[in-house]
Amino acid sequence: MPTSEARPARRRSSERQEQIAAVAAELFCERGYHRVGLGEIAAAVGITGPAIYRHFPSKQAVLAYAVRRFADALVECAERATASQGGPAEELDEVLRSVIRLVVQRRKSVRLYQWEWRNLPVGDRAVLGKSIRALLSTVADLLGRVRPDLSRQSTRLLAFAALSGVASWSTHRTTLADRAAERGLRSLADVVLAASPPDEQQRSREQPQVPVYSQLSRREELIAASLPLFRKRGFHAVSMEEVGAAAGINASAVYRHFTSKADLLAAIYYRAAERLTDITNQALAGVTDAETALEHVVDAYASFAFDNSDLATVYLSENGNLPAPDRHALRRAQRDYVRGWSRLVADVRPGCSRGYVQLLVHGAINLLNDLAMEGGRLGNRTQAAFLAVQVLRNA
């Protein structure tokens, strides 16, 4: 039988593990898994570097623990709904409140689930994926009972879009009090879940996808070949030799076009920014009122994200791996782009505060990005753009 002295020791060890994992999760989300060392985590916690090995054998073990704890928290959110013993509307209300509270409380680490899963062992990836799918199914099933008019596909689309909008709080630094943020995210989720998206069959009438790259040169071939590799495995796990092989180019010849892998990544980002600027300017040509401009800008972004999902995913996930000058320049361009959306929303909804407008804009953009990264499995770009506009106008 364990002694009374052993139990507090184990408790202290568990608490220290929780502390280390929480700090590490925030650092991973802020700077990227590969740019954070165990020594930095230890320093942020307030312990020595060697001391961290008393709790975790490796940095990957810290990441796996943090992700498992987040997965457990998602499961708890879903379980609270059924434990409430109310009707479907009350259970849906409870799960939404639980998820929103979790996102607001863990704002700095929620994005861990979105990008860092690529650095996990297969088993831990499966645990996280199962928890996310369970939460999505819970929300979709409850929504279907509240709104029997919806098809199963529509309930999953709306549930996914609502949860994506809520999770967007972790993608930006807009300042709002926690309660104000919770109210805004709840309004966003409610608007999405009450929406009636366009017919699913509209997908077949959409314009065919137009690739960003027109394979005119070896440089373009390398850019195009790198995108699916970076998306699937992450920037650090892919070598320039692998990029060259995917493009059918000798490894030594790759460096004639890009001096380094970071140089290649920067070229991808500048190309994405240029493309987004071009399609936005085209969308706004001849438009004279804010309502129409907002619709056109959303449609343009939806087309960009859905037609170039590899490019959009890399653009969203690998920012921290850019050379510092490029990272700063591109972040300024990203902020300018978001400010353009915010000005339009403020014109359409003059009574909303600046912080609230920014919450809605980031929610709409995250919704579009996440649905695009699903490859159309949950909803098409017309449906995604419709939901984004609903958020911006009515949440």
ZAMARGU-4260 file (C-alpha; in steps of 0.2 Angstrom, whole numbers, plus 5000, padded with zeros to 4 digits):
<rodrens>
0) 5000/5000/5000 | 5007/5017/4996 | 5012/5028/5010 | 5003/5045/5014 | 5020/5053/5009
5) 5020/5045/4991 | 5002/5052/4987 | 5007/5070/4988 | 5023/5067/4979 | 5013/5059/4964
10) 5000/5074/4965 | 5014/5087/4964 | 5022/5077/4949 | 5005/5077/4940 | 5002/5095/4944
15) 5020/5099/4937 | 5016/5089/4921 | 5000/5099/4919 | 5010/5115/4921 | 5023/5110/4909
20) 5011/5104/4896 | 5000/5120/4897 | 5016/5131/4895 | 5023/5121/4881 | 5006/5121/4871
25) 5006/5140/4872 | 5024/5141/4865 | 5021/5128/4852 | 5005/5138/4846 | 5015/5155/4846
30) 5031/5149/4838 | 5029/5132/4831 | 5034/5115/4838 | 5051/5115/4829 | 5056/5132/4835
35) 5053/5128/4854 | 5066/5119/4864 | 5064/5109/4880 | 5076/5121/4889 | 5064/5136/4884
40) 5049/5127/4890 | 5058/5123/4907 | 5063/5141/4908 | 5046/5147/4905 | 5039/5135/4919
45) 5053/5141/4931 | 5063/5125/4932 | 5080/5119/4926 | 5082/5111/4909 | 5087/5094/4917
50) 5072/5094/4929 | 5060/5093/4914 | 5066/5075/4911 | 5059/5070/4927 | 5042/5073/4920
55) 5044/5070/4901 | 5057/5060/4891 | 5056/5071/4876 | 5048/5086/4868 | 5037/5075/4858
60) 5031/5067/4874 | 5026/5085/4880 | 5017/5088/4864 | 5008/5071/4865 | 5003/5075/4883
65) 4996/5092/4879 | 4986/5086/4865 | 4979/5071/4875 | 4973/5084/4888 | 4965/5094/4875
70) 4956/5079/4868 | 4950/5075/4885 | 4943/5092/4887 | 4934/5090/4871 | 4926/5074/4876
75) 4921/5082/4893 | 4912/5096/4883 | 4902/5083/4873 | 4898/5073/4889 | 4891/5088/4898
80) 4878/5089/4885 | 4871/5072/4889 | 4873/5074/4908 | 4862/5089/4908 | 4847/5078/4906
85) 4837/5091/4896 | 4829/5091/4879 | 4840/5093/4863 | 4839/5112/4864 | 4845/5112/4882
90) 4859/5099/4878 | 4865/5109/4863 | 4865/5125/4873 | 4876/5116/4886 | 4889/5109/4874
95) 4891/5126/4865 | 4893/5135/4882 | 4906/5122/4887 | 4916/5123/4871 | 4916/5142/4870
100) 4922/5143/4888 | 4936/5130/4884 | 4941/5141/4869 | 4941/5157/4879 | 4951/5150/4893
105) 4964/5141/4883 | 4965/5154/4869 | 4984/5153/4867 | 4984/5135/4865 | 4968/5129/4855
110) 4977/5130/4839 | 4987/5115/4844 | 4974/5103/4837 | 4975/5112/4820 | 4993/5111/4815
115) 5004/5102/4827 | 4996/5085/4825 | 5008/5082/4811 | 5022/5080/4824 | 5013/5067/4834
120) 5015/5048/4834 | 5001/5040/4824 | 4992/5034/4840 | 4991/5051/4847 | 4985/5058/4831
125) 4971/5045/4831 | 4966/5050/4849 | 4964/5068/4844 | 4955/5065/4828 | 4943/5053/4838
130) 4939/5067/4851 | 4936/5080/4837 | 4924/5069/4828 | 4915/5064/4843 | 4912/5083/4847
135) 4907/5086/4830 | 4895/5072/4830 | 4887/5077/4846 | 4883/5095/4840 | 4877/5088/4823
140) 4866/5075/4831 | 4858/5088/4843 | 4856/5100/4829 | 4847/5087/4819 | 4835/5084/4833
145) 4832/5103/4836 | 4830/5106/4817 | 4822/5090/4809 | 4821/5100/4793 | 4839/5098/4790
150) 4848/5084/4781 | 4861/5074/4790 | 4874/5082/4778 | 4868/5100/4782 | 4868/5097/4801
155) 4887/5091/4800 | 4891/5106/4789 | 4883/5118/4801 | 4890/5110/4816 | 4908/5110/4809
160) 4906/5128/4803 | 4900/5134/4820 | 4914/5125/4829 | 4926/5132/4817 | 4920/5150/4820
165) 4921/5147/4839 | 4939/5141/4837 | 4944/5156/4827 | 4946/5165/4844 | 4963/5157/4845
170) 4969/5163/4828 | 4971/5182/4832 | 4975/5194/4846 | 4959/5205/4846 | 4956/5212/4864
175) 4940/5208/4872 | 4935/5204/4890 | 4932/5186/4892 | 4913/5188/4894 | 4911/5199/4879
180) 4921/5186/4869 | 4910/5172/4875 | 4894/5182/4870 | 4901/5186/4853 | 4907/5168/4849
185) 4890/5161/4855 | 4881/5174/4844 | 4892/5168/4829 | 4888/5150/4833 | 4869/5153/4835
190) 4869/5162/4818 | 4877/5148/4809 | 4867/5134/4817 | 4851/5144/4813 | 4856/5146/4794
195) 4848/5137/4779 | 4863/5134/4767 | 4860/5133/4749 | 4856/5116/4741 | 4870/5104/4741
200) 4868/5100/4723 | 4873/5118/4719 | 4891/5111/4719 | 4889/5104/4702 | 4885/5121/4695
205) 4900/5130/4702 | 4915/5135/4690 | 4929/5123/4688 | 4944/5125/4699 | 4958/5136/4692
210) 4975/5132/4698 | 4987/5147/4704 | 5002/5140/4695 | 5003/5139/4676 | 5019/5128/4675
215) 5029/5140/4665 | 5046/5137/4673 | 5056/5126/4684 | 5054/5138/4698 | 5035/5137/4697
220) 5036/5118/4696 | 5046/5118/4712 | 5033/5129/4721 | 5019/5119/4715 | 5027/5102/4720
225) 5032/5108/4738 | 5014/5113/4742 | 5006/5096/4745 | 5022/5090/4754 | 5022/5105/4766
230) 5004/5103/4769 | 5004/5085/4773 | 5020/5083/4783 | 5025/5101/4788 | 5039/5112/4783
235) 5053/5105/4794 | 5049/5087/4789 | 5052/5090/4770 | 5069/5091/4762 | 5073/5101/4747
240) 5079/5085/4739 | 5061/5078/4741 | 5054/5094/4733 | 5065/5092/4718 | 5061/5074/4716
245) 5042/5078/4717 | 5045/5091/4703 | 5056/5079/4693 | 5072/5090/4696 | 5089/5084/4701
250) 5093/5089/4719 | 5108/5100/4715 | 5098/5109/4702 | 5085/5114/4715 | 5097/5127/4723
255) 5098/5136/4706 | 5081/5142/4709 | 5080/5144/4728 | 5094/5147/4739 | 5086/5138/4754
260) 5070/5130/4759 | 5065/5146/4768 | 5068/5155/4752 | 5055/5143/4744 | 5043/5145/4758
265) 5044/5164/4756 | 5041/5163/4737 | 5025/5153/4741 | 5019/5166/4753 | 5022/5181/4742
270) 5013/5172/4728 | 4998/5168/4739 | 4997/5186/4744 | 4998/5193/4726 | 4985/5181/4721
275) 4973/5186/4735 | 4976/5204/4731 | 4972/5201/4713 | 4956/5192/4715 | 4950/5204/4728
280) 4953/5219/4717 | 4944/5210/4703 | 4929/5206/4714 | 4928/5224/4719 | 4929/5232/4702
285) 4914/5243/4699 | 4906/5239/4716 | 4899/5255/4724 | 4890/5249/4740 | 4897/5241/4756
290) 4884/5226/4756 | 4888/5221/4739 | 4907/5223/4741 | 4906/5212/4757 | 4898/5198/4747
295) 4910/5200/4733 | 4925/5200/4745 | 4919/5184/4754 | 4915/5175/4737 | 4933/5179/4731
300) 4941/5173/4747 | 4931/5157/4746 | 4936/5154/4728 | 4954/5157/4733 | 4953/5145/4748
305) 4943/5131/4739 | 4953/5132/4722 | 4970/5132/4730 | 4968/5122/4747 | 4986/5116/4748
310) 4992/5134/4745 | 4979/5141/4758 | 4984/5128/4771 | 5003/5131/4769 | 5000/5150/4770
315) 4990/5148/4786 | 5001/5135/4795 | 5019/5139/4791 | 5021/5158/4795 | 5033/5155/4809
320) 5045/5147/4798 | 5048/5162/4786 | 5064/5172/4787 | 5061/5186/4799 | 5060/5201/4786
325) 5048/5191/4776 | 5038/5186/4791 | 5036/5204/4796 | 5032/5210/4779 | 5019/5197/4776
330) 5011/5199/4793 | 5008/5217/4788 | 5000/5212/4772 | 4989/5200/4781 | 4984/5213/4794
335) 4980/5225/4780 | 4969/5212/4772 | 4959/5209/4787 | 4957/5227/4790 | 4949/5229/4773
340) 4936/5216/4778 | 4933/5225/4795 | 4930/5242/4787 | 4917/5234/4776 | 4908/5225/4790
345) 4909/5242/4800 | 4900/5251/4786 | 4887/5237/4785 | 4885/5237/4804 | 4889/5254/4811
350) 4883/5250/4828 | 4896/5236/4831 | 4912/5240/4841 | 4929/5238/4833 | 4934/5222/4843
355) 4917/5214/4840 | 4919/5217/4821 | 4936/5209/4822 | 4929/5194/4831 | 4917/5192/4817
360) 4929/5194/4803 | 4941/5181/4810 | 4927/5169/4813 | 4921/5171/4795 | 4938/5169/4788
365) 4942/5154/4799 | 4926/5146/4794 | 4930/5148/4776 | 4948/5141/4778 | 4942/5126/4788
370) 4929/5121/4776 | 4941/5123/4761 | 4954/5112/4770 | 4941/5098/4771 | 4941/5097/4752
375) 4923/5100/4750 | 4918/5084/4760 | 4907/5094/4772 | 4901/5109/4761 | 4905/5117/4745
380) 4912/5135/4742 | 4895/5142/4739 | 4889/5136/4755 | 4904/5141/4765 | 4903/5159/4757
385) 4884/5160/4762 | 4888/5155/4780 | 4902/5168/4781 | 4891/5182/4775 | 4878/5177/4788
390) 4891/5178/4802 | 4897/5195/4796 | 4879/5202/4794 | 4869/5194/4808 | 4880/5188/4822
</rodrens>
